[in-house]
Every structure is written in structure tokens, then in C-alpha cells.
Amino acid sequence: MAGHRPPRRPKKRSRHVQKQLDSLFPGLWLTEVTADFYKVPESVENGKR
């Protein structure tokens, strides 16, 4: 305990670190893409579609 409250907002990443993250994960800034786009409908039990 340092005796004071933590800041309300976290500190920004450095530009160097953010560029590395952008090169590793280029789609992170896409807000329209969600996990719902990757859901696969379940097939019928008999193997028919």
C-alpha cells in the first residue's frame, strides 16, 4: 500500500510496444469483428444438412 489511490485511467503503452502489438495482431483495431462471426451452426444428428 503506497498510501494513495491508483490513477483512474491506465497509462498508455509506449509507441514502440504498440507497434509491436499491431504487427502481431493486426485485427485488434477492428471493432466490427466479434466472436459471433465465428460461430458455426450445429449440424443435424443424422449427418444431413
PyMOL Python script that loads the backbone (N, CA, C, O; Angstrom):
from pymol import cmd

cmd.read_pdbstr("""\
ATOM      1  N   MET A   1       0.850  -1.188   0.000  1.00  0.00           N
ATOM      2  CA  MET A   1       0.000   0.000   0.000  1.00  0.00           C
ATOM      3  C   MET A   1       0.889   1.244   0.000  1.00  0.00           C
ATOM      4  O   MET A   1       1.729   1.432   0.880  1.00  0.00           O
ATOM      5  N   ALA A   2       0.685   2.053  -0.976  1.00  0.00           N
ATOM      6  CA  ALA A   2       1.514   3.249  -1.114  1.00  0.00           C
ATOM      7  C   ALA A   2       0.925   4.445  -0.375  1.00  0.00           C
ATOM      8  O   ALA A   2       1.620   5.438  -0.159  1.00  0.00           O
ATOM      9  N   GLY A   3      -0.345   4.366   0.016  1.00  0.00           N
ATOM     10  CA  GLY A   3      -0.926   5.471   0.738  1.00  0.00           C
ATOM     11  C   GLY A   3      -1.735   6.420  -0.123  1.00  0.00           C
ATOM     12  O   GLY A   3      -2.239   7.425   0.378  1.00  0.00           O
ATOM     13  N   HIS A   4      -1.873   6.122  -1.420  1.00  0.00           N
ATOM     14  CA  HIS A   4      -2.711   6.961  -2.273  1.00  0.00           C
ATOM     15  C   HIS A   4      -3.464   6.078  -3.252  1.00  0.00           C
ATOM     16  O   HIS A   4      -3.096   4.927  -3.486  1.00  0.00           O
ATOM     17  N   ARG A   5      -4.514   6.633  -3.816  1.00  0.00           N
ATOM     18  CA  ARG A   5      -5.343   5.873  -4.745  1.00  0.00           C
ATOM     19  C   ARG A   5      -4.644   5.717  -6.088  1.00  0.00           C
ATOM     20  O   ARG A   5      -3.887   6.599  -6.494  1.00  0.00           O
ATOM     21  N   PRO A   6      -4.885   4.613  -6.782  1.00  0.00           N
ATOM     22  CA  PRO A   6      -4.304   4.461  -8.124  1.00  0.00           C
ATOM     23  C   PRO A   6      -4.997   5.399  -9.108  1.00  0.00           C
ATOM     24  O   PRO A   6      -6.115   5.845  -8.850  1.00  0.00           O
ATOM     25  N   PRO A   7      -4.348   5.705 -10.235  1.00  0.00           N
ATOM     26  CA  PRO A   7      -4.980   6.588 -11.222  1.00  0.00           C
ATOM     27  C   PRO A   7      -6.236   5.954 -11.803  1.00  0.00           C
ATOM     28  O   PRO A   7      -6.362   4.731 -11.858  1.00  0.00           O
ATOM     29  N   ARG A   8      -7.160   6.801 -12.235  1.00  0.00           N
ATOM     30  CA  ARG A   8      -8.425   6.292 -12.785  1.00  0.00           C
ATOM     31  C   ARG A   8      -8.216   5.576 -14.112  1.00  0.00           C
ATOM     32  O   ARG A   8      -8.820   4.533 -14.362  1.00  0.00           O
ATOM     33  N   ARG A   9      -7.367   6.134 -14.957  1.00  0.00           N
ATOM     34  CA  ARG A   9      -7.107   5.524 -16.261  1.00  0.00           C
ATOM     35  C   ARG A   9      -5.731   4.878 -16.248  1.00  0.00           C
ATOM     36  O   ARG A   9      -4.801   5.411 -15.643  1.00  0.00           O
ATOM     37  N   PRO A  10      -5.592   3.730 -16.912  1.00  0.00           N
ATOM     38  CA  PRO A  10      -4.249   3.159 -17.025  1.00  0.00           C
ATOM     39  C   PRO A  10      -3.381   3.995 -17.955  1.00  0.00           C
ATOM     40  O   PRO A  10      -3.889   4.710 -18.819  1.00  0.00           O
ATOM     41  N   LYS A  11      -2.079   3.900 -17.771  1.00  0.00           N
ATOM     42  CA  LYS A  11      -1.172   4.676 -18.611  1.00  0.00           C
ATOM     43  C   LYS A  11      -1.121   4.079 -20.006  1.00  0.00           C
ATOM     44  O   LYS A  11      -1.291   2.874 -20.188  1.00  0.00           O
ATOM     45  N   LYS A  12      -0.886   4.939 -20.990  1.00  0.00           N
ATOM     46  CA  LYS A  12      -0.819   4.485 -22.378  1.00  0.00           C
ATOM     47  C   LYS A  12       0.440   3.663 -22.596  1.00  0.00           C
ATOM     48  O   LYS A  12       1.454   3.865 -21.928  1.00  0.00           O
ATOM     49  N   ARG A  13       0.360   2.733 -23.542  1.00  0.00           N
ATOM     50  CA  ARG A  13       1.545   1.975 -23.926  1.00  0.00           C
ATOM     51  C   ARG A  13       2.490   2.876 -24.706  1.00  0.00           C
ATOM     52  O   ARG A  13       2.067   3.850 -25.329  1.00  0.00           O
ATOM     53  N   SER A  14       3.762   2.542 -24.664  1.00  0.00           N
ATOM     54  CA  SER A  14       4.703   3.305 -25.467  1.00  0.00           C
ATOM     55  C   SER A  14       4.447   3.000 -26.943  1.00  0.00           C
ATOM     56  O   SER A  14       3.884   1.961 -27.286  1.00  0.00           O
ATOM     57  N   ARG A  15       4.862   3.905 -27.792  1.00  0.00           N
ATOM     58  CA  ARG A  15       4.622   3.758 -29.230  1.00  0.00           C
ATOM     59  C   ARG A  15       5.315   2.513 -29.773  1.00  0.00           C
ATOM     60  O   ARG A  15       4.777   1.837 -30.649  1.00  0.00           O
ATOM     61  N   HIS A  16       6.504   2.206 -29.258  1.00  0.00           N
ATOM     62  CA  HIS A  16       7.255   1.039 -29.704  1.00  0.00           C
ATOM     63  C   HIS A  16       6.500  -0.255 -29.375  1.00  0.00           C
ATOM     64  O   HIS A  16       6.395  -1.148 -30.216  1.00  0.00           O
ATOM     65  N   VAL A  17       5.987  -0.345 -28.172  1.00  0.00           N
ATOM     66  CA  VAL A  17       5.258  -1.550 -27.761  1.00  0.00           C
ATOM     67  C   VAL A  17       3.958  -1.676 -28.545  1.00  0.00           C
ATOM     68  O   VAL A  17       3.588  -2.781 -28.942  1.00  0.00           O
ATOM     69  N   GLN A  18       3.261  -0.570 -28.775  1.00  0.00           N
ATOM     70  CA  GLN A  18       2.010  -0.623 -29.513  1.00  0.00           C
ATOM     71  C   GLN A  18       2.238  -1.042 -30.961  1.00  0.00           C
ATOM     72  O   GLN A  18       1.418  -1.768 -31.524  1.00  0.00           O
ATOM     73  N   LYS A  19       3.333  -0.602 -31.575  1.00  0.00           N
ATOM     74  CA  LYS A  19       3.631  -1.026 -32.943  1.00  0.00           C
ATOM     75  C   LYS A  19       3.926  -2.517 -33.009  1.00  0.00           C
ATOM     76  O   LYS A  19       3.533  -3.183 -33.967  1.00  0.00           O
ATOM     77  N   GLN A  20       4.613  -3.050 -32.001  1.00  0.00           N
ATOM     78  CA  GLN A  20       4.873  -4.488 -31.964  1.00  0.00           C
ATOM     79  C   GLN A  20       3.573  -5.267 -31.842  1.00  0.00           C
ATOM     80  O   GLN A  20       3.395  -6.283 -32.513  1.00  0.00           O
ATOM     81  N   LEU A  21       2.664  -4.802 -30.994  1.00  0.00           N
ATOM     82  CA  LEU A  21       1.380  -5.474 -30.839  1.00  0.00           C
ATOM     83  C   LEU A  21       0.560  -5.395 -32.123  1.00  0.00           C
ATOM     84  O   LEU A  21      -0.103  -6.364 -32.494  1.00  0.00           O
ATOM     85  N   ASP A  22       0.598  -4.257 -32.798  1.00  0.00           N
ATOM     86  CA  ASP A  22      -0.141  -4.107 -34.053  1.00  0.00           C
ATOM     87  C   ASP A  22       0.394  -5.043 -35.138  1.00  0.00           C
ATOM     88  O   ASP A  22      -0.368  -5.548 -35.963  1.00  0.00           O
ATOM     89  N   SER A  23       1.710  -5.270 -35.130  1.00  0.00           N
ATOM     90  CA  SER A  23       2.259  -6.181 -36.139  1.00  0.00           C
ATOM     91  C   SER A  23       1.930  -7.634 -35.812  1.00  0.00           C
ATOM     92  O   SER A  23       1.771  -8.450 -36.720  1.00  0.00           O
ATOM     93  N   LEU A  24       1.828  -7.964 -34.531  1.00  0.00           N
ATOM     94  CA  LEU A  24       1.481  -9.335 -34.147  1.00  0.00           C
ATOM     95  C   LEU A  24      -0.007  -9.625 -34.331  1.00  0.00           C
ATOM     96  O   LEU A  24      -0.380 -10.701 -34.799  1.00  0.00           O
ATOM     97  N   PHE A  25      -0.853  -8.669 -33.965  1.00  0.00           N
ATOM     98  CA  PHE A  25      -2.301  -8.837 -34.011  1.00  0.00           C
ATOM     99  C   PHE A  25      -2.905  -7.691 -34.820  1.00  0.00           C
ATOM    100  O   PHE A  25      -3.411  -6.735 -34.233  1.00  0.00           O
ATOM    101  N   PRO A  26      -2.867  -7.762 -36.160  1.00  0.00           N
ATOM    102  CA  PRO A  26      -3.297  -6.616 -36.966  1.00  0.00           C
ATOM    103  C   PRO A  26      -4.793  -6.336 -36.914  1.00  0.00           C
ATOM    104  O   PRO A  26      -5.212  -5.238 -37.280  1.00  0.00           O
ATOM    105  N   GLY A  27      -5.611  -7.280 -36.476  1.00  0.00           N
ATOM    106  CA  GLY A  27      -7.049  -7.054 -36.490  1.00  0.00           C
ATOM    107  C   GLY A  27      -7.626  -6.561 -35.180  1.00  0.00           C
ATOM    108  O   GLY A  27      -8.847  -6.486 -35.045  1.00  0.00           O
ATOM    109  N   LEU A  28      -6.790  -6.223 -34.210  1.00  0.00           N
ATOM    110  CA  LEU A  28      -7.316  -5.801 -32.908  1.00  0.00           C
ATOM    111  C   LEU A  28      -8.098  -4.492 -32.984  1.00  0.00           C
ATOM    112  O   LEU A  28      -8.992  -4.255 -32.171  1.00  0.00           O
ATOM    113  N   TRP A  29      -7.771  -3.652 -33.943  1.00  0.00           N
ATOM    114  CA  TRP A  29      -8.455  -2.358 -34.023  1.00  0.00           C
ATOM    115  C   TRP A  29      -9.799  -2.463 -34.732  1.00  0.00           C
ATOM    116  O   TRP A  29     -10.544  -1.484 -34.776  1.00  0.00           O
ATOM    117  N   LEU A  30     -10.130  -3.645 -35.295  1.00  0.00           N
ATOM    118  CA  LEU A  30     -11.420  -3.805 -35.964  1.00  0.00           C
ATOM    119  C   LEU A  30     -12.505  -4.037 -34.915  1.00  0.00           C
ATOM    120  O   LEU A  30     -12.537  -5.087 -34.274  1.00  0.00           O
ATOM    121  N   THR A  31     -13.374  -3.080 -34.745  1.00  0.00           N
ATOM    122  CA  THR A  31     -14.411  -3.194 -33.723  1.00  0.00           C
ATOM    123  C   THR A  31     -15.628  -3.954 -34.235  1.00  0.00           C
ATOM    124  O   THR A  31     -16.426  -4.446 -33.438  1.00  0.00           O
ATOM    125  N   GLU A  32     -15.784  -4.058 -35.563  1.00  0.00           N
ATOM    126  CA  GLU A  32     -16.965  -4.717 -36.104  1.00  0.00           C
ATOM    127  C   GLU A  32     -16.864  -6.236 -35.998  1.00  0.00           C
ATOM    128  O   GLU A  32     -17.887  -6.921 -36.003  1.00  0.00           O
ATOM    129  N   VAL A  33     -15.659  -6.769 -35.903  1.00  0.00           N
ATOM    130  CA  VAL A  33     -15.465  -8.212 -35.849  1.00  0.00           C
ATOM    131  C   VAL A  33     -15.590  -8.663 -34.398  1.00  0.00           C
ATOM    132  O   VAL A  33     -14.837  -8.223 -33.529  1.00  0.00           O
ATOM    133  N   THR A  34     -16.546  -9.541 -34.156  1.00  0.00           N
ATOM    134  CA  THR A  34     -16.748 -10.066 -32.810  1.00  0.00           C
ATOM    135  C   THR A  34     -16.704 -11.585 -32.858  1.00  0.00           C
ATOM    136  O   THR A  34     -16.582 -12.172 -33.932  1.00  0.00           O
ATOM    137  N   ALA A  35     -16.802 -12.215 -31.707  1.00  0.00           N
ATOM    138  CA  ALA A  35     -16.764 -13.675 -31.637  1.00  0.00           C
ATOM    139  C   ALA A  35     -17.992 -14.293 -32.295  1.00  0.00           C
ATOM    140  O   ALA A  35     -17.949 -15.457 -32.694  1.00  0.00           O
ATOM    141  N   ASP A  36     -19.087 -13.543 -32.417  1.00  0.00           N
ATOM    142  CA  ASP A  36     -20.308 -14.072 -33.030  1.00  0.00           C
ATOM    143  C   ASP A  36     -20.110 -14.409 -34.509  1.00  0.00           C
ATOM    144  O   ASP A  36     -20.812 -15.269 -35.040  1.00  0.00           O
ATOM    145  N   PHE A  37     -19.171 -13.750 -35.178  1.00  0.00           N
ATOM    146  CA  PHE A  37     -18.912 -14.038 -36.587  1.00  0.00           C
ATOM    147  C   PHE A  37     -18.302 -15.422 -36.779  1.00  0.00           C
ATOM    148  O   PHE A  37     -18.371 -15.983 -37.872  1.00  0.00           O
ATOM    149  N   TYR A  38     -17.713 -15.966 -35.740  1.00  0.00           N
ATOM    150  CA  TYR A  38     -17.015 -17.238 -35.853  1.00  0.00           C
ATOM    151  C   TYR A  38     -17.843 -18.421 -35.389  1.00  0.00           C
ATOM    152  O   TYR A  38     -17.353 -19.550 -35.388  1.00  0.00           O
ATOM    153  N   LYS A  39     -19.085 -18.187 -34.995  1.00  0.00           N
ATOM    154  CA  LYS A  39     -19.927 -19.296 -34.543  1.00  0.00           C
ATOM    155  C   LYS A  39     -20.373 -20.133 -35.730  1.00  0.00           C
ATOM    156  O   LYS A  39     -20.796 -19.602 -36.757  1.00  0.00           O
ATOM    157  N   VAL A  40     -20.274 -21.443 -35.577  1.00  0.00           N
ATOM    158  CA  VAL A  40     -20.659 -22.379 -36.629  1.00  0.00           C
ATOM    159  C   VAL A  40     -21.976 -23.024 -36.227  1.00  0.00           C
ATOM    160  O   VAL A  40     -22.086 -23.542 -35.116  1.00  0.00           O
ATOM    161  N   PRO A  41     -22.976 -23.007 -37.099  1.00  0.00           N
ATOM    162  CA  PRO A  41     -24.245 -23.642 -36.740  1.00  0.00           C
ATOM    163  C   PRO A  41     -24.060 -25.154 -36.588  1.00  0.00           C
ATOM    164  O   PRO A  41     -23.322 -25.787 -37.342  1.00  0.00           O
ATOM    165  N   GLU A  42     -24.746 -25.707 -35.599  1.00  0.00           N
ATOM    166  CA  GLU A  42     -24.629 -27.140 -35.366  1.00  0.00           C
ATOM    167  C   GLU A  42     -25.397 -27.904 -36.435  1.00  0.00           C
ATOM    168  O   GLU A  42     -26.459 -27.472 -36.881  1.00  0.00           O
ATOM    169  N   SER A  43     -24.850 -29.038 -36.838  1.00  0.00           N
ATOM    170  CA  SER A  43     -25.484 -29.843 -37.883  1.00  0.00           C
ATOM    171  C   SER A  43     -26.488 -30.791 -37.259  1.00  0.00           C
ATOM    172  O   SER A  43     -26.511 -30.967 -36.041  1.00  0.00           O
ATOM    173  N   VAL A  44     -27.328 -31.409 -38.104  1.00  0.00           N
ATOM    174  CA  VAL A  44     -28.333 -32.365 -37.658  1.00  0.00           C
ATOM    175  C   VAL A  44     -27.626 -33.649 -37.247  1.00  0.00           C
ATOM    176  O   VAL A  44     -26.559 -33.963 -37.773  1.00  0.00           O
ATOM    177  N   GLU A  45     -28.215 -34.402 -36.302  1.00  0.00           N
ATOM    178  CA  GLU A  45     -27.550 -35.582 -35.755  1.00  0.00           C
ATOM    179  C   GLU A  45     -27.303 -36.660 -36.806  1.00  0.00           C
ATOM    180  O   GLU A  45     -26.311 -37.381 -36.704  1.00  0.00           O
ATOM    181  N   ASN A  46     -28.163 -36.798 -37.808  1.00  0.00           N
ATOM    182  CA  ASN A  46     -28.037 -37.863 -38.799  1.00  0.00           C
ATOM    183  C   ASN A  46     -26.960 -37.556 -39.842  1.00  0.00           C
ATOM    184  O   ASN A  46     -26.692 -38.396 -40.701  1.00  0.00           O
ATOM    185  N   GLY A  47     -26.356 -36.414 -39.791  1.00  0.00           N
ATOM    186  CA  GLY A  47     -25.345 -36.066 -40.771  1.00  0.00           C
ATOM    187  C   GLY A  47     -25.923 -35.350 -41.967  1.00  0.00           C
ATOM    188  O   GLY A  47     -25.177 -34.977 -42.872  1.00  0.00           O
ATOM    189  N   LYS A  48     -27.239 -35.144 -42.004  1.00  0.00           N
ATOM    190  CA  LYS A  48     -27.874 -34.410 -43.101  1.00  0.00           C
ATOM    191  C   LYS A  48     -27.809 -32.914 -42.796  1.00  0.00           C
ATOM    192  O   LYS A  48     -27.757 -32.501 -41.637  1.00  0.00           O
ATOM    193  N   ARG A  49     -27.813 -32.143 -43.826  1.00  0.00           N
ATOM    194  CA  ARG A  49     -27.782 -30.688 -43.613  1.00  0.00           C
ATOM    195  C   ARG A  49     -29.118 -30.087 -43.756  1.00  0.00           C
ATOM    196  O   ARG A  49     -29.269 -28.874 -43.609  1.00  0.00           O
TER     197      ARG A  49
END
""", "prot")
cmd.dss("prot")
cmd.show_as("cartoon", "prot")
cmd.util.cbc("prot")
cmd.orient("prot")
